[in-house]
């Protein structure tokens, strides 16, 4: 058995998360009986001056997000609100906590006008709930009109095993945090010009799984190779890319066991959810469009996983900004070494370890077993011993 050692310099990102309380509001907050029109909900500052009129949408310890009658969202600092406004936020949170503790349906309110415009009834609290099982490794939060997901890019399951067409890359952590986090539009909108994954999107992520792992187009950068059929993916549908970044290329249906049936396993970067092989109510999936999605009876668009291409969202039905053939705003990876060439005939047979103790990758090449051991170090070292990695 041939054993190879190499050391990688990098930054291991430790993530922690504090859940954001979510509220389900009813217009009107000074009366015991909620009023029915949005513009009768008033918000005042500490001096009693009128700040805004609109219904409470969501809140956390710092901000209350108000939806005005014209549909615009306004963010108010909690510390600037008068006592009546503050009491309303608190009581609304208590009510939604009560609802959420006794039901699998998470409460969130959007205006009918907004629902028609976006074509989705997706709730923010549902988004929060599907990422929650992976905390503290994965952190999720909302800010403005976006929902953010932070992770170190490494899943909690075994990686790489089963790959028969290996590019000699290995999984390393990547800081998908802060300005480099994933972001999803809270109110996705159907595009008049959908984007095809058969003709575009060969670079970068097209979705993010609920465990914080990027999902790339099933077709690789050459624009023609199906990574799944080519043997490039492991038992969970992922592999390490040119920047030693682990990502999926097909729908991560294995996550359904963790988050529960009927919930999304991922979100496309246009904001629409990706469900598994069944509808949220457990029924069979029918009438998918060319993007692997459809609209349900309530007018809500979503994608589905399929066992054949395109496996998940076959592009974007929703509005998204592109640049250079990929989503313009998404996390960036930075490799610590030049990307390597495929090792023909190699099959990865084992992978184990952890960030603090290092990893071992086992593979067989032409009948000979090999082991690569590597350790991620935050000590200022640069590069790796490329000769050791490529030694035969």
C-alpha positions, 0 to 999 in steps of 0.5 A: 500500500502506498501512503501519501501525505500532504498538508494544506493551508486554509481557514477552518470556519466555525459557525454558530447560529442563533435562531431568528424568531418569526412572527405571523402578523395580523393588520392592526396592532392597537386593538384587541380585534385585528383590523382588516386593512394594512394601512390601519396598522400604525408604527410609532417611535418613542416620542409617539410620532408616526413612523410607518403604516403597514402590517408586521411581516417578520421580526427578530431581536433587532428589527421588525420588517413591515410590509406597506400597502404598496408592497414595499418592505420597511425595516424598523429598529426595535429599540426605536419603537414605542411601547404599544408597537413593541408590545405588538411585536412581542405578542405576535411572536408569542402567538406564532411560537404557540402555533409552531409548537403545535403544528408542522405548518410554520406561520408566515403572512404575505399579501395576496398581491405579493403572492400573485406577483412572485408565484410562490406561497413559500414561507420564510419560517419554512426556509428557516425550519429546513436549514435548522437541523444542520445548525450550528454547522449551518447558519441561516438568517434573513436580512432585507429581501434575502435569506442567507445561508452560511456554511464551511462547505463540508457535509456531515456525511461520508464523501468521495466514496464510489467515484470511478472518474477522479480528478485527484481533488479532495474536499476542503473547507471554504468560508461561505460566510458573511459577504460570501454566503449563499443568498436566496430571494425571499420573494422570487418572481417568475421570469419571462425568459427562463434560463436553460441548464443545457445551454448555460450555467456550466460554472458555479452553483445553481442551488444550495442544499439544506445542509449548506452544500452548493449544488452545481449543474449536472453538466460539467464545465465542458458543456456536454458531460453528465457528471453522474453518468460519467462516474464522477460522483460519490454515493451522495451525488457529490465530489470535490471540484477544481478548488477542492470544494465539495458540491453536489451535481444531482438532487441530495435526496438523502437529506429527506430522512433528516428534514422529514417528508414533505419539505424541500431538500434544496433551494434553487438560487432563483429562490424556488424550493426543490422537493424530492421525488414526491409532492409535499403532500406525499402524492406522485409528481406529475406534469413537470416542465422542461426545467423539472418544475411546475405550479401547484394548485395554489399557484406556487412554483417549485422544482423536483428531484428526478432520477434522470437528467436534469435531476433537479432544477434544469435551469431557472424559472425565476428571475436571476442575474447572470454574469459570465455564464453563472449566477452573478452573486454567489459564494466564491471558492479559492483554491490553495493549489493548482487543480489536478488532472484526472487519474484514469482507472482510479476508484475511491474506496474509502474516506474518513476523518475530521477537520481537527484530526485530518482526513484519509482518502483510500483509492485503488488504481490498477489493482494497487491500494493507495492512501492519501492523508491530509490535514487542513492547517491554519498556520500561514503555510502556503500551498501543498507538497504537490509532488507527494500528492501526485506520486505513484 
